[in-house]
Amino acid sequence: MLSNLFSTNRRVSGLLGASLIALSVALTSCKDEENPVTTPTPQTITQLVTSNSQFTLLSAAVNRAGLGTTLSGAGPFTVFAPNDAAFRAAGFADAAAINAVPVATLTNILLYHVVSGSVASSAIPAGQTAQPTALTANGTAYVSKATSTSGTGVSINGARVVQADVQASNGVVHVIDRVLMPPAGNILAVAQSDTTLSYLVAAAQRGGTAVTTALGGTTALTVFAPTNAAFRAAGFPTIAAINAAPVATLTNILTYHVVPGVRAYSPTLTNGASITTFQTGTVTVGVTSSGVTVLGKGNGTNASNVTTPDISATNGVIHKIDRVLLP
């Protein structure tokens, strides 16, 4: 009798348990139908920029230039996006400073950060030579990927990518630490427009057509450009003193500051590298966390500091230095 009762109770409990499981599954199914799980649609580049707290100044610039619609288009685009720190380092303290820039000028700068197509960081070849992008809207920019680095390793015109491959629905965004400026001309023209390089320009002109033609040509060059203060410290107190120097002496010195055939942006330089100059002598590069130095054979242990790196020109790159390099 007791045995039959236990058996009956077990059957009832089993049926009750099965019913509860079936009811639970049914309720869960109804709940899923009422609240289906959806995958968020990726933001467009414009939405990504305007919603991200590290891009408040870039967002202001996009709005000022009226490029929001463009960067919401089908694309695909690759945008090298300066963060707020990059804008402040470039002299844009706040949105008011952005809005004070003429629209045409701002548009010209912003479009230089936009590359046609979707370029992932993995597609950029590793190596020390900067490679041209397909094309920005305002000319060619040069990307590189260092083979040994603690960061992403990717840079463009010397600006480092601090966050790579931020995906958008119409392309990809790479966050950079510097605002890119479109080249204002060839190396000679850029130097002529910089009042701190007037002694260098005078020395180039004193060197003759061969020097000025090279600096104003189309062949890629890297120039370590001594400032006026550097020339004065080297014994050229005035431009008149430069014009009084023997042409052969000036040419020998000037060509020692020029590296032919390469755009050597600062992220592509390696510590201890020996670089052959146009003069055929070599200079030694030093790279530390505090900056880049260049040492000439005739400078002993007194290396020159790169005070302003990565000034882009149509035919190369300029690094301002604080000491004349001696062969």
C-alpha positions as CSV (number, residue, x, y, z in Angstrom):
1,M,0.0,0.0,0.0
2,L,2.7,2.4,1.0
3,S,4.7,1.3,-2.0
4,N,1.8,2.1,-4.4
5,L,1.4,5.5,-2.8
6,F,5.1,6.4,-3.3
7,S,4.9,5.2,-6.9
8,T,1.8,7.3,-7.5
9,N,3.3,10.4,-5.9
10,R,6.4,10.0,-8.1
11,R,4.3,9.9,-11.2
12,V,2.4,13.0,-10.2
13,S,5.6,14.9,-9.4
14,G,7.1,13.9,-12.7
15,L,4.1,15.1,-14.7
16,L,4.0,18.3,-12.7
17,G,7.7,18.9,-13.3
18,A,7.3,18.3,-17.0
19,S,4.4,20.7,-17.2
20,L,6.3,23.4,-15.4
21,I,9.3,23.1,-17.8
22,A,7.0,23.3,-20.8
23,L,5.3,26.3,-19.4
24,S,8.6,28.0,-18.7
25,V,9.8,27.4,-22.3
26,A,6.6,28.7,-23.7
27,L,6.8,31.9,-21.6
28,T,10.5,32.4,-22.5
29,S,9.6,32.0,-26.2
30,C,6.8,34.6,-25.9
31,K,9.2,37.0,-24.1
32,D,11.8,36.6,-26.8
33,E,9.2,37.4,-29.5
34,E,8.0,40.5,-27.6
35,N,11.6,41.7,-27.0
36,P,13.8,40.5,-29.8
37,V,17.6,41.0,-29.4
38,T,18.9,43.5,-32.0
39,T,22.4,44.2,-33.0
40,P,23.1,48.0,-32.9
41,T,23.7,49.5,-36.3
42,P,27.3,50.9,-36.6
43,Q,27.5,54.7,-36.5
44,T,28.5,56.8,-39.5
45,I,31.8,58.6,-39.2
46,T,30.0,61.8,-38.5
47,Q,27.9,60.2,-35.7
48,L,31.0,58.6,-34.3
49,V,32.9,61.9,-34.2
50,T,30.0,64.0,-32.8
51,S,29.2,61.5,-30.0
52,N,32.8,60.9,-28.8
53,S,34.1,63.0,-26.0
54,Q,37.7,63.0,-27.3
55,F,36.5,64.7,-30.6
56,T,34.8,67.8,-29.3
57,L,37.1,70.1,-31.3
58,L,37.0,67.9,-34.4
59,S,33.2,67.9,-34.1
60,A,33.2,71.7,-34.0
61,A,35.5,71.8,-37.0
62,V,33.3,69.4,-39.0
63,N,30.3,71.5,-38.2
64,R,32.1,74.7,-39.1
65,A,33.2,73.3,-42.4
66,G,29.8,71.8,-43.2
67,L,31.3,68.3,-43.8
68,G,28.8,66.4,-41.6
69,T,26.8,65.3,-44.7
70,T,29.9,64.3,-46.6
71,L,31.2,62.1,-43.8
72,S,27.7,60.5,-43.4
73,G,27.8,59.4,-47.0
74,A,28.2,55.9,-48.4
75,G,32.0,56.2,-48.6
76,P,33.9,54.2,-47.7
77,F,36.3,56.7,-46.1
78,T,39.3,56.4,-43.9
79,V,39.6,59.4,-41.5
80,F,42.7,60.1,-39.5
81,A,41.0,62.0,-36.7
82,P,42.9,64.4,-34.5
83,N,41.8,64.2,-30.9
84,D,41.2,67.3,-28.7
85,A,44.8,67.3,-27.4
86,A,46.0,67.4,-31.0
87,F,43.9,70.4,-31.8
88,R,45.0,72.2,-28.7
89,A,48.7,71.5,-29.6
90,A,48.0,73.0,-33.0
91,G,46.8,76.2,-31.4
92,F,43.1,75.6,-31.3
93,A,42.3,76.0,-27.6
94,D,38.5,75.7,-27.9
95,A,35.5,75.7,-30.3
96,A,35.7,79.5,-30.4
97,A,39.2,79.2,-31.9
98,I,37.9,76.7,-34.5
99,N,35.0,79.0,-35.4
100,A,37.4,81.9,-36.0
101,V,39.1,80.1,-38.8
102,P,37.8,80.8,-42.3
103,V,35.6,78.0,-43.6
104,A,37.7,77.5,-46.7
105,T,40.9,77.1,-44.7
106,L,39.3,74.7,-42.2
107,T,37.7,72.7,-45.0
108,N,41.1,72.4,-46.7
109,I,42.7,71.2,-43.5
110,L,40.0,68.7,-42.6
111,L,39.8,67.1,-46.1
112,Y,43.6,66.4,-45.9
113,H,42.7,63.9,-43.1
114,V,40.3,62.0,-45.3
115,V,41.4,59.1,-47.5
116,S,39.2,57.4,-50.1
117,G,38.5,53.8,-49.3
118,S,38.6,51.8,-46.0
119,V,42.2,51.4,-45.0
120,A,42.7,49.1,-41.9
121,S,46.0,49.4,-40.0
122,S,46.8,45.8,-40.9
123,A,46.8,46.9,-44.6
124,I,49.7,49.4,-44.0
125,P,53.0,47.8,-44.8
126,A,55.5,47.6,-41.9
127,G,58.9,49.2,-42.5
128,Q,60.8,52.4,-42.1
129,T,59.8,54.0,-45.4
130,A,56.7,56.2,-45.4
131,Q,54.3,55.1,-48.2
132,P,51.9,57.3,-50.0
133,T,48.2,56.9,-49.3
134,A,45.9,56.3,-52.3
135,L,45.0,60.0,-52.1
136,T,43.5,62.4,-49.7
137,A,41.0,65.0,-50.9
138,N,43.8,67.5,-50.8
139,G,46.9,65.7,-52.1
140,T,49.0,62.8,-50.9
141,A,49.7,61.9,-47.3
142,Y,52.3,59.4,-46.2
143,V,51.7,56.5,-43.9
144,S,54.1,54.2,-42.2
145,K,54.2,51.4,-39.6
146,A,57.2,51.1,-37.4
147,T,58.5,47.5,-36.9
148,S,59.3,48.0,-33.2
149,T,57.1,50.2,-31.1
150,S,55.0,50.2,-27.9
151,G,52.0,51.8,-29.6
152,T,50.1,51.0,-32.8
153,G,53.2,51.7,-34.8
154,V,51.2,53.5,-37.5
155,S,51.7,57.1,-38.4
156,I,50.7,59.5,-41.1
157,N,53.0,62.5,-42.0
158,G,54.6,61.9,-38.7
159,A,51.4,62.1,-36.7
160,R,51.1,58.9,-34.6
161,V,48.0,56.8,-34.6
162,V,47.1,56.4,-30.9
163,Q,43.9,54.3,-31.5
164,A,43.5,52.3,-34.7
165,D,40.6,50.7,-36.6
166,V,37.6,52.4,-35.0
167,Q,34.9,50.9,-37.2
168,A,32.0,53.0,-38.7
169,S,29.2,52.0,-41.0
170,N,30.9,53.9,-43.9
171,G,34.6,53.4,-43.2
172,V,37.2,53.4,-40.5
173,V,38.6,56.0,-38.1
174,H,42.2,56.1,-36.8
175,V,42.8,58.6,-33.9
176,I,46.0,60.7,-34.3
177,D,47.9,62.9,-31.9
178,R,48.6,65.8,-34.3
179,V,46.6,67.9,-36.8
180,L,47.9,67.4,-40.3
181,M,48.6,70.5,-42.3
182,P,48.5,70.3,-46.1
183,P,51.9,71.1,-47.7
184,A,52.2,74.8,-48.4
185,G,54.7,74.2,-51.3
186,N,58.0,72.6,-52.0
187,I,60.8,72.5,-49.4
188,L,62.3,75.8,-50.7
189,A,59.0,77.5,-50.6
190,V,58.1,76.3,-47.1
191,A,61.5,77.6,-45.9
192,Q,61.0,80.9,-47.6
193,S,57.7,81.4,-45.8
194,D,59.2,80.6,-42.3
195,T,61.0,83.6,-40.7
196,T,63.0,81.3,-38.5
197,L,64.7,79.8,-41.6
198,S,65.7,82.9,-43.4
199,Y,69.4,82.2,-42.9
200,L,69.0,78.7,-44.4
201,V,67.3,80.3,-47.4
202,A,70.1,82.8,-47.8
203,A,72.6,79.9,-47.6
204,A,70.7,77.9,-50.2
205,Q,70.6,80.9,-52.6
206,R,74.4,81.5,-52.0
207,G,74.9,77.9,-52.8
208,G,73.6,78.5,-56.3
209,T,71.1,77.0,-58.7
210,A,72.1,73.4,-58.0
211,V,71.0,73.8,-54.4
212,T,67.9,75.8,-54.9
213,T,66.8,73.5,-57.8
214,A,67.1,70.5,-55.6
215,L,65.2,72.0,-52.7
216,G,62.5,73.2,-55.1
217,G,62.3,70.1,-57.2
218,T,60.1,67.0,-57.3
219,T,62.6,64.4,-55.9
220,A,61.8,63.3,-52.4
221,L,64.1,64.8,-49.8
222,T,64.4,65.0,-46.0
223,V,66.0,68.2,-44.8
224,F,67.4,68.8,-41.3
225,A,67.0,72.6,-41.3
226,P,69.1,74.7,-39.0
227,T,67.2,77.7,-37.6
228,N,68.6,81.3,-37.7
229,A,69.7,80.9,-34.1
230,A,71.6,77.7,-35.1
231,F,73.4,79.6,-37.9
232,R,74.4,82.4,-35.6
233,A,75.8,79.9,-33.0
234,A,77.8,78.4,-35.8
235,G,79.6,81.7,-36.6
236,F,77.2,83.3,-39.1
237,P,75.9,86.3,-37.1
238,T,74.1,87.9,-40.1
239,I,72.9,87.0,-43.5
240,A,75.7,89.2,-44.8
241,A,78.1,86.8,-43.2
242,I,76.5,84.0,-45.0
243,N,76.7,85.8,-48.3
244,A,80.4,86.4,-47.6
245,A,81.2,82.8,-47.1
246,P,82.8,80.7,-49.9
247,V,80.2,79.0,-52.0
248,A,82.0,75.6,-51.8
249,T,82.0,75.8,-48.0
250,L,78.3,76.6,-47.8
251,T,77.4,73.9,-50.4
252,N,79.4,71.3,-48.5
253,I,77.6,72.2,-45.3
254,L,74.1,72.5,-46.8
255,T,74.2,69.2,-48.7
256,Y,75.2,67.5,-45.4
257,H,71.7,68.4,-44.1
258,V,69.8,66.8,-46.9
259,V,68.9,63.1,-47.2
260,P,68.0,62.3,-50.8
261,G,65.2,60.0,-52.1
262,V,63.3,59.5,-48.8
263,R,60.6,61.2,-46.7
264,A,62.0,60.4,-43.3
265,Y,59.2,61.4,-40.9
266,S,60.2,61.2,-37.2
267,P,58.3,57.9,-36.4
268,T,60.3,56.2,-39.1
269,L,63.7,57.1,-37.6
270,T,65.4,54.6,-35.4
271,N,67.8,55.2,-32.6
272,G,71.5,54.9,-33.6
273,A,70.7,54.8,-37.3
274,S,73.5,56.1,-39.6
275,I,72.0,58.1,-42.5
276,T,73.9,58.9,-45.7
277,T,73.3,62.5,-46.8
278,F,73.4,64.2,-50.2
279,Q,77.0,65.3,-49.4
280,T,77.8,61.5,-49.1
281,G,78.8,61.8,-45.5
282,T,76.7,60.3,-42.7
283,V,74.8,61.7,-39.7
284,T,73.7,59.6,-36.7
285,V,70.1,59.8,-35.4
286,G,69.2,59.5,-31.8
287,V,65.6,58.6,-30.8
288,T,64.4,58.7,-27.2
289,S,61.1,59.3,-25.4
290,S,62.0,63.0,-25.2
291,G,62.6,63.5,-28.9
292,V,65.0,63.1,-31.8
293,T,68.6,64.3,-32.2
294,V,71.0,64.4,-35.1
295,L,74.8,64.2,-34.8
296,G,77.2,65.3,-37.5
297,K,80.7,63.9,-37.8
298,G,82.3,67.2,-37.1
299,N,80.1,68.0,-34.1
300,G,81.9,65.8,-31.6
301,T,79.4,64.8,-29.0
302,N,77.2,67.9,-29.4
303,A,74.1,66.5,-31.1
304,S,71.5,68.8,-32.6
305,N,68.0,68.6,-31.3
306,V,65.0,68.4,-33.6
307,T,62.9,71.3,-32.3
308,T,60.0,71.1,-34.8
309,P,59.6,67.7,-36.6
310,D,57.7,66.6,-39.6
311,I,56.9,69.8,-41.6
312,S,55.5,68.4,-44.8
313,A,56.3,69.8,-48.2
314,T,55.2,68.7,-51.6
315,N,58.7,67.2,-52.2
316,G,59.6,66.0,-48.8
317,V,59.8,66.7,-45.1
318,I,61.6,69.3,-43.0
319,H,62.8,68.9,-39.4
320,K,64.0,72.1,-37.8
321,I,67.2,71.7,-35.7
322,D,69.0,73.9,-33.2
323,R,72.6,73.3,-34.4
324,V,74.3,73.3,-37.8
325,L,75.6,69.9,-38.7
326,L,79.3,69.8,-39.5
327,P,80.7,67.2,-41.9
